[in-house]
Amino acid sequence: MSDTPVSHPLALGPVAPPASTVDGFVQEFLNNLNFRQGVALSTSSDNDRYLALAETVRDYLMARWLEDQRRQHERQAKGVCYLSAEYLLGRQLDNNLLASGLNEIATEALASCGIDIDELRRLEVEPGLGNGGLGRLAACFVDSLATMSVPSIGYGIRYEFGIFRQTFVEGQQAEQPDQWLAMGSPWEFPHPEAAQTISFGGHTESYDDDGTQRTRWVPAWDVQAVPYNYMVPGYRNGRVNTLRLWSAEATNAFDLRTFNSGEYSEAVRAQTFASNISKVLYPEDSTPQGKELRLQQQYFFVAASIRDFLDRQLAEGFDLKNLPERVIFQLNDTHPVIAVPELMRVLVDERGLDWAEAWEITRQCFAYTCHTLLPEALEVWSVDLLGRLLPRHLEIIYRINEEFLLSVREQFGDDEMRIRNMSIIGEHPERSVRMAYLATVAGAKVNGVAELHSQLLRDKVLPDFAEFFPGKFTNVTNGVTPRRFLRLANPALSSLISDTIGSGWETDLDRLKELEPHAENPAFRAAFAEVKAHNKDRLRDELMLRDGLVVGEGHLLDVMVKRLHEYKRQMLQVLHIVTLYEGVQSGRVKASDITPRTFIFGAKAAPGYAMAKRIIHLINAVGSVVNNDPRVEGRLKVLFPPNYNVTLAERVIPAADLSEQISLAGKEASGTGNMKFALNGALTIGTDDGANVEIRELVGDDNFFLFGMTEPEVAALWAKGYRPSEFYQGNEDLRRAMDLIASGAFSGGDRSTFEPIVSNLLYDDRFMVLADYGSYLQAQRTVDAAYADQDAWTRSAILNVARCGFFSSDRSMRDYIERIWHTPPSL
Ligand code: GLS
């Protein structure tokens, strides 16, 4: 910081924001257009205008942001560092206009310049720096933390390419790079002066430090981590928190000596290699691949974040023994868990603390959230790889493990089986570090993300740890931000709610309960139904404009949007559609007897996940047959808009009648889409899985279509021996549907195209699609019957909204504060 004496009075504090008037906004907008974009209004492109608008909104938030940074620094209160490899932010402009209360002023200001603000809104490319639920959850959490004025900072990675852009080529997924930065990124502030050097590779050595034997790491190569700051404005509370994302850059532009010897490409090679670290988001959701670059990414961002926090956020001379009073690092899944040995290394090797002291600090400074139950999603790193990339960290992990296993022996005796099961180092199929175990040993608390998930985590995934660390395990059920997913996404419903119960529910979502008595009021039901119809019209327009897709008029909108994964069971829905279609095309069912439905899918498959990609192909193939068969009389439509993302979610969710949450019980940790739909008045058809359980408890059995086996039933069927072909044989509808797919009816007569899907279901079916088909079909028939009584349906939809206030991410934050963080509730 500079110590230049300040003489001008204006320079003493943050500058005042521009006047919050239409004129003030116009002036700031034109200033930005002229002085930053370097164009006159008359010659400006839409992109210039969008950038100038974004900059203007930023300018309004700036004074508050600077003030909050100062305040957080001065107060030195305990804060949260949220460490997440993913933030699926969604568009920023709308959110920031909403948070700052500038929406109307901005709309009017732009109109007075002859600009339709909605056209500029559409230009924003959302930062897709996450895969799905986990990344979106992190974005909801930082929104809530800002809105609740909790001292906090989010740390992550600024991927140059986020989640790929999905297109369909002859019904099959193709992936294009996500060039979200191509047209400029007005929401970020690079701070090269705050860059950190992050090292990799090399070896360790011991040395004598004034009579004490110490170890140091002699790395082989390094990169620069350059922070980019993003504003995270609270909802109309004058607060702006920070999200700090790291970008990798070469330490030197190139190696001058090699360059001078004439080898240009060799001179830049190492540098290109370094900047690759933050180049691209790994597109696997729930099934990480143990790739070296991914470990580099993980270490890169947590090492930079920890150092940033210690160097920049703590007051000078801060005694690190008091670190647990200043910070809790929340580990969003295992991706940032390498932070544990990194903090140990910094404390012991760099700051000279002894091991025991450092461990005492470390184990109070971390908490770990687990987001999965799938065994293949629990990250492990081979000892070989970890030792090559981070040799000192591997030594530290070994020592943590040694001491931990010693304490296990003390408690349980020499129970070698148990010791092997609990070791942070696994031996099969290769020697590797189990990151979830490391996080559990180091974390002050470990939480699952819904009641059922937390219980299964305790009892089935980590039972030995739960016994060894009583009190360490807890639950925090996920939540979603009502600002983005209700107020922004569903303006019509938001107005109806505010007209009915007044405003303020946006930050106190339990108030939605006040809607409950209105469910009995016919006039309110009519108004609610009108909102839903309006949202369907908006979606119809959007899908037509975006993809040329036609939503059926007067149809039940049946929506399944989420990553394509076998455990989520998009195949159940496909079989349902094929069953309906088979009835009509075989002449057994009259089209006019079918409830008109439009099925909407949105799903990306990991590029290397062949079965998931085949299922996408099948959905598109079924769609093109069903949508074009005149016998169906337009009563069934299957739509699959490509590139499902946050922006599309904001349109689809408010329009839905039916929300498909149909994973095999015990597989979906929580789900958060399920909450968004219920809050927007869709009824759920779902299994007893993840947060569905809590949704059903809250909205009531009458307002939820439950089907399928429970988790204990699933376990029992596995134990007994699951033979999917028996279900195929035993259910005529199922047989007909599967046979129709196998016959080539959806692949131009070619029986081989979808054969792998059919045989996978018949002979393997890990996620028990066939076992749950009968009960799913039954539940869908109940849906049809219920939809026939529109008024009763609307009543149920209203009760869903009224009873889902619990699922605000503000409540999740309160739970984290109370059960895990113990931070002051507000700044
Ligand atoms: C996930 C789970 O699969 C979801 O059930 C959960 O809602 C989400 C947030 O907790 O985390 N885990 C994961 O790896 N991706 C997810 O979406």
Residues whose N, C-alpha, C, O or C-beta is under 5 A from the ligand:
A	BS01	GLS	G132 G133 L134 L137 D285 S286 H371 T372 V449 E668 A669 S670 G671 T672
